[in-house]
């Protein structure tokens, strides 16, 4: 039985694993990949120590750090967790059974879907959730970016290098992106913003892929078709927390795991960090810091037997 199993290999899980290795704990990091959403983050300008770094490059540096401490993650996915008398039993996708005294959940989140007709059918064929992966395919084309927050404006910023025209669709009457991002994007004559608009449907055909979106102007109450070659969906994240359903782990109405200031959950022996929690700031640097803090809490509780 391990002292600790860390579930998830994003910045929170990586940071926690480095701290666990430094504490010489008997632990295991389980993740289907290393890097999480950082791998698709594009250029990052707000990670301490790097004025500008590509997401892939940042993950490479994180992996180098892990290698220095000889951390060998198990490449697998945890599918179920059950409570035992003195710990937890985990089942993985490959059929493995793992046991640990404590758990640190760093399961992150995934992109929220629009849930409209045509979205599923054209995913990968005109509908994208990864601007760093797909922006180059839209050279000289017109695209729609759904979402007026940081994620939407980061997508638009990258698309400026390729697309001939970018329309940002925002459901509310406010653009929530950071001012520096808004300045960069809105200064381009390639960009158009439609506030108080919602996407009702995505249209296309089997040959061309996406050809249009059906928009609703909430102010005027009009529904109309808007031509486009692609749709980038950037409307937020959904936490990956379904695996705690068999535990006494409290979640809020957004399904985020509720943690205290030391990353403890409502279930003794279970801790959480990063985007899967109710911590407001969903940032790479925040996740890394929360992972470190959570590990120190685990170590403290295992060593001194304290839990509140």
C-alpha positions in Angstrom: 0.0 0.0 0.0 1.3 3.4 -1.0 1.3 6.3 1.5 -0.2 8.5 -1.3 -1.5 8.2 -4.8 -1.7 11.4 -6.8 -4.4 11.2 -9.5 -3.7 13.5 -12.5 -0.6 14.7 -14.2 -1.3 18.4 -14.9 0.7 21.2 -13.1 -0.9 20.4 -9.8 -0.1 16.7 -9.9 3.4 17.3 -11.2 4.2 19.9 -8.5 2.8 17.6 -5.8 4.9 14.7 -7.1 8.1 16.7 -7.0 7.4 17.7 -3.4 6.5 14.1 -2.5 9.8 12.9 -4.0 11.7 15.5 -2.0 10.0 14.3 1.1 10.9 10.7 0.1 7.4 9.6 0.4 6.1 6.2 -0.8 3.8 7.5 -3.5 2.6 6.9 -7.0 1.5 9.4 -9.7 -1.2 8.0 -12.0 -2.2 9.9 -15.2 -3.1 9.1 -18.8 -0.8 12.0 -19.9 1.7 14.4 -18.4 1.0 18.1 -18.8 -2.8 18.2 -19.0 -4.2 21.4 -20.6 -0.8 23.1 -20.4 0.1 21.1 -23.6 -2.6 23.1 -25.5 -2.1 26.5 -23.9 -0.1 28.2 -26.6 2.1 31.1 -25.6 2.1 31.6 -21.8 3.1 35.0 -20.4 2.1 34.8 -16.8 4.1 31.9 -15.4 6.7 33.1 -12.8 10.2 32.9 -14.2 9.1 32.8 -17.9 8.2 36.1 -19.5 7.0 34.0 -22.5 7.0 30.2 -22.9 5.1 27.8 -25.1 2.9 25.3 -23.3 4.7 22.3 -24.7 8.1 23.8 -23.7 6.8 24.5 -20.2 5.7 20.8 -19.8 9.1 19.7 -21.1 10.7 21.7 -18.3 8.3 20.2 -15.8 9.2 16.7 -17.0 12.9 17.4 -16.7 12.2 18.5 -13.1 10.4 15.2 -12.5 13.2 13.2 -14.1 15.7 14.8 -11.8 13.9 13.2 -8.9 13.4 9.9 -10.7 9.6 10.1 -10.7 8.1 7.5 -12.9 4.3 8.1 -13.4 2.0 5.2 -14.1 0.5 5.9 -17.5 -3.1 4.8 -16.8 -6.5 6.3 -15.9 -8.3 5.9 -12.6 -11.9 4.8 -13.3 -13.2 4.1 -9.7 -12.3 4.7 -6.1 -13.6 2.9 -3.1 -13.0 3.5 0.6 -11.4 0.8 2.7 -10.9 0.6 6.5 -7.5 2.2 6.4 -7.2 3.8 3.0 -8.6 3.6 -0.5 -8.7 1.1 -3.4 -8.4 2.4 -7.0 -9.3 0.6 -10.2 -7.7 1.7 -13.5 -8.7 1.5 -17.1 -6.0 -1.1 -17.8 -7.4 -3.4 -15.0 -4.9 -2.6 -12.2 -5.9 -2.4 -8.6 -4.0 0.1 -6.4 -4.2 0.9 -2.7 -3.1 4.0 -0.7 -3.5 5.5 2.7 -4.3 8.9 1.2 -5.3 10.4 -2.1 -4.5 13.7 -3.8 -6.9 14.4 -6.7 -5.5 16.6 -9.4 -7.9 15.5 -12.1 -8.2 18.9 -13.7 -11.1 19.8 -16.1 -12.2 19.5 -19.7 -13.7 22.0 -22.1 -17.3 22.8 -21.7 -19.4 22.0 -24.8 -22.1 24.2 -26.4 -24.6 21.3 -26.5 -26.1 22.5 -29.8 -27.0 20.5 -32.9 -24.1 20.0 -35.2 -21.4 20.4 -32.5 -20.7 16.7 -32.0 -21.0 15.9 -35.7 -18.5 18.5 -36.8 -16.0 18.1 -33.9 -12.6 17.8 -35.6 -14.2 18.8 -38.9 -14.7 22.5 -38.3 -15.4 22.5 -34.6 -12.4 22.8 -32.3 -11.6 23.0 -28.6 -7.8 23.4 -29.1 -6.7 26.6 -30.9 -3.0 25.7 -30.5 -3.6 22.5 -32.3 -6.0 23.7 -35.1 -5.4 27.4 -35.7 -2.9 26.8 -38.6 -5.6 24.9 -40.5 -7.6 28.2 -40.9 -5.1 30.2 -42.8 -6.9 32.7 -45.0 -10.3 31.6 -43.6 -13.1 33.1 -41.5 -13.7 31.7 -38.0 -16.0 32.1 -35.0 -14.7 32.1 -31.5 -17.4 31.4 -28.9 -16.5 33.0 -25.5 -15.4 36.5 -24.4 -13.2 35.5 -21.5 -9.4 34.9 -21.4 -9.7 31.6 -23.2 -11.7 33.1 -26.1 -9.3 36.0 -26.5 -6.2 33.7 -26.3 -7.7 31.7 -29.1 -8.4 34.9 -31.1 -4.9 36.1 -30.5 -3.4 33.0 -32.0 -5.9 32.9 -34.8 -4.8 36.4 -35.9 -1.6 34.8 -37.3 -3.7 32.7 -39.7 -7.4 33.6 -40.2 -8.5 36.4 -42.5 -11.5 37.2 -40.2 -12.4 36.4 -36.6 -15.8 36.9 -35.0 -16.0 36.6 -31.2 -19.4 35.6 -29.9 -20.3 36.4 -26.3 -23.6 35.5 -24.6 -23.5 38.4 -22.1 -22.9 42.1 -22.7 -19.4 42.1 -21.2 -16.0 40.9 -22.4 -14.3 39.3 -19.4 -10.8 38.9 -20.8 -7.8 40.6 -19.3 -7.3 44.2 -20.5 -3.9 43.4 -22.1 -5.4 40.6 -24.1 -8.4 42.7 -25.2 -6.0 45.4 -26.4 -4.0 43.0 -28.5 -7.0 41.4 -30.1 -9.4 44.3 -30.5 -6.8 46.5 -32.1 -6.9 44.2 -35.2 -9.3 45.1 -38.0 -9.7 41.3 -38.6 -11.8 41.1 -35.4 -15.5 41.6 -34.9 -17.3 41.2 -31.6 -21.0 40.2 -31.3 -22.2 40.7 -27.7 -25.5 39.3 -26.4 -25.4 36.6 -29.0 -25.8 32.8 -28.6 -25.0 29.9 -30.9 -28.1 27.8 -31.6 -26.7 25.4 -34.2 -23.6 24.6 -36.2 -24.2 23.8 -39.9 -22.1 22.2 -42.6 -21.8 19.3 -44.9 -19.7 16.1 -45.3 -17.4 17.6 -47.9 -16.7 21.1 -46.6 -17.1 20.7 -42.9 -18.6 23.7 -41.0 -20.1 26.3 -43.3 -22.2 28.4 -40.9 -23.5 28.9 -37.3 -27.0 29.8 -36.5 -26.9 32.8 -34.1 -29.6 34.3 -31.8 -29.4 38.0 -31.2 -30.7 38.1 -27.7 -31.3 41.9 -27.7 -33.4 41.9 -30.9 -34.8 38.4 -30.6 -33.6 37.6 -34.1 -32.2 34.2 -35.3 -30.1 34.2 -38.3 -27.4 32.2 -40.2 -23.8 33.5 -40.0 -21.2 32.0 -42.5 -18.0 30.7 -41.1 -15.3 28.1 -41.9 -14.7 27.0 -38.3 -15.9 27.3 -34.7 -13.5 27.5 -31.7 -15.4 26.8 -28.5 -13.9 28.5 -25.5 -16.7 28.8 -22.9 -15.1 27.5 -19.8 -14.2 24.2 -18.2 -16.0 21.3 -16.5 -14.2 19.7 -13.6 -13.3 16.0 -13.9 -14.7 14.9 -10.5 -17.1 12.0 -11.3 -14.6 9.5 -9.7 -15.4 10.8 -6.2 -19.1 9.8 -6.4 -18.6 6.8 -4.1 -16.8 8.9 -1.5 -18.0 11.4 1.1 -16.4 14.2 -0.9 -18.5 17.4 -1.1 -18.8 19.2 -4.4 -20.5 22.5 -5.2 -23.2 23.1 -7.8 -20.4 23.2 -10.5 -19.2 19.8 -9.5 -15.9 21.3 -8.2 -14.4 19.5 -5.2 -14.7 21.8 -2.1 -11.4 22.1 -0.3 -10.3 24.0 2.8 -7.3 26.4 2.9 -5.0 23.3 3.2 -6.6 21.4 0.3 -8.3 18.9 2.6 -11.7 17.7 1.4 -14.7 16.6 3.5 -13.4 12.9 3.3 -10.6 12.2 5.7 -7.5 11.2 3.7 -8.6 12.7 0.5 -7.1 16.0 -0.8 -7.6 17.9 -4.0 -5.7 20.6 -6.0 -6.0 22.5 -9.2 -8.8 23.0 -11.6 -11.0 20.2 -10.2 -11.4 22.3 -7.0 -13.5 25.3 -6.0 -10.4 27.5 -6.0 -11.4 30.5 -8.1 -8.3 31.1 -10.2 -8.0 28.4 -12.9 -4.4 29.3 -13.8 -1.3 27.1 -14.4 0.7 28.9 -11.7 -2.2 28.6 -9.3 -2.5 24.8 -9.9 1.2 24.3 -9.4 1.1 26.2 -6.1 -2.0 24.4 -4.9 -0.4 21.0 -5.8 2.6 21.9 -3.6 0.4 23.1 -0.8 -1.7 20.0 -0.9 1.2 17.7 -0.7 2.6 19.5 2.3 -0.8 19.0 4.0 -0.8 15.3 3.2 2.8 15.0 4.6 1.8 16.9 7.7 -1.3 14.8 8.3 0.5 11.4 7.7 3.4 12.5 10.0 1.5 14.1 12.8 -1.9 12.5 12.4 -3.7 15.9 12.2 -6.9 16.4 10.2 -9.6 19.0 10.5 
